[in-house]
């Protein structure tokens, strides 16, 4: 293996550099997607554009380095690429701020087409210098790993596998450590430090290796041809292998999208569980490369690629069977602690994903080997060109799977389609071995049919539940469906990915109306109101019966949820048909940042705080944007489920909220469930009992004869009973910020470690904290004849409801 001065120590040092480079690249990707998402929205479109821009830049880097690799010393070119990536990573936050201009944001809001076009162009330009540099590293490393300028498939495959293993380390360290502890931008700075280290090490190693590189550059073409492997693989022209590389990239990234969607059906979809799926994917790709490095000298590329294609396609086809049997489509609740839960999640993902992706992960390294044997290109050119084709089709695979296959055909059929495409190379590569081809084709067809049938026939409702699915939508965000009860009073439930409910028209109906009515009544005259989140539409529907409201703006992230909400028209008072209502399909935070007008009232719905990137709706920067979009007497209402939080996380949200709003008060939305509202305003709340009583007279929810009667809205004393107290931000408290989205990363740990504010924990927290809050910032002026309960009696009532036994 050593060549001249390339001794084992030099090889080990270079491979260590390539490992660290892979780790840096994935940390960059994780950090940059968040940095850009803050400014352009955390929508699936924005995320896909960021990924496509990342891949497009990498493709240009592959192509550029493919043409330079034979002209300059490989490690010098590699070092320059790493240093360029590091420098641009440090400059990127400043560049993003330059593009974050009101004129650009207003264009993004003007139409869906302009939004996508501008986001794509800006994102591509923002990432281009760094991603091009990162892409250039592979051809330069391939050139270095191949003595005498003839591709060494074993070495290159092993180096690529090690680089992918580094990417795996980057995903794990970035997701589980850096984002939570160092911060978002600081994570990219850590990666820039790794890139700088790689660049410096490569420069030092290039001086050590200069003599041997000179000899390699001067080696003859005839010598290269004499060293070519057996003629058996040469019947395939290079363009055939480029086609296989393209299919490999398309299928692999399409499957990554599909498998993320698959596991979203059973995971709680935190950044940690999402990271688990990506980590297993990278581990499988690395193992596929190592497998090629080990076996490529024993078998022809055509034979290995043909069987890898067939085996991979078959395993992909049957993976829905394995998934359904392993999970039962039940919520994955394994483990008493967070650590146990994540380990369990990694195992179940590996059980489903590892084998098929290992098989498909061999295709790209095998394409390098075969194409290089059939041409006289330098190693860097062969690897760079092939990687460029693979990567650009990988970007296409991710986009097509997200926006065409999954919405049109659904998850299970999408997996079948991708399995069929994965089998295509086998049909050609095994054509001469007809018996083997027929056996492989039969197994693939059976596995695809079995997997598709199992997926489609798997029940999404638990056995014995008196309900049925009345309509479903396959969205880029997952499965959206509406469930109807089949026994007792008729009511509907809106679900996402089987286990998360957006709301219902049964047990939660009064609570959802109250989420809209309470903040509306706390404002003296709300004329323009904004609801962040639509769901069933019941919360925003409260505004329909408030005659003083002139315009109702509603922001919903998922178009299919907006479509589903129309089925709830009987209960949401036909909100979307009301002429005052304007629906905006957008990320709530992005819409608010770019909204040209201000509001009297903004109501932020309940959001699961541990879902990936939902924590950005609880950051200080988001609340600052909200405050800037409130009129002088405006109110911002943040609904929070204590049952979804631990004491530390709730106080972090409350302290973050109160650090922005001059006056913050706490109100119950549902005492028994532990749901509260943080109400922020520029001025202290001043409530006129007489005015509120007049407004209550127009509301069906305040009428005892109405089926939606809410006893807390009957009069001013009833509303007063929901008041808890005032919250003041604690000095030196840790806050939830864009740079440190602590809620998103702390909550899954608290949740899995059984630390949520439920039952006795909620009661103890009420006694120790909530019942002791000051009550000075809300002024009540009761109507004539109304008698307000003293604070001690009101708090006693609240405590008794919390302590009430649950059936």
Secondary structure, 3 states (H helix, E strand, C coil): CCECCECHHHHHHHHHHHHHHHHHHHHHHHHHHHHHHHHHCCCHHHHHHHHHHHHHHHHHHHHHHHHHCCCCCHHHHHHHHHHHHHHHHHHHHHHHHHHCCHHHHHHHHHCHHHHHHHHHHHHHHHHHHHHHHHHHHHHHHHHHCCHHHCCCHHHHHHHHHHHHHHHHHHHHHHHHHHHHHCCHHHHHHHHHHHHHHHHHHHHHHHHHHHHHHHHHHCCCHHHHHHCCCCHHHHHCCHHHHHHHHHHHHHHHHHHHHHHHHHHHCCCCCCHHHHHHHHHHHHHHHHHHHHHHHHHCCCCCHHHHHHHHHHHHHHHHHHHHHHHHHHHCCCCCCCCCCHHHHHHHHHHHHHHHHHHHHHHHHHHHHHHHHHHHHCCCCCHHHHHHHHHHHHHHHHHHHHHHHHHHHHHHHCHHHHHHHHHHHHHHHHHHHCCCCHHHHHHHHHHHHHHHHHHHHHHHHCCCCCCCCCEEEEEEEEECCEEEEEEEECCCCCCEEEEECCCEEEEECCCCHHHHHHHHHHHHHHCCCCCEEEEECCCCCHHHHHHHHCCCCCEEEEEECCHHHHHHHHHHCCCCCCHHHCCCEEEEECCHHHHHHHCCCCEEEEEECCCCCCCCCHHHHHCHHHHHHHHHCEEEEEEEEEEEEHHHCCHHHHHHHHHHHHCCCCEEEEEEEECCCCEEEEEEECCCEEEEHHHHHHHHCCCHHHCCCCCCCCHHHCCHHHHHCCEEEECCCCCCCCCCCCCCCHHHHHHHHHHHCCCCCCHHHHHHHHHHCHHHCCCCCEEEECCCCCCCCCHHHHHHHHHHHHHCCCC
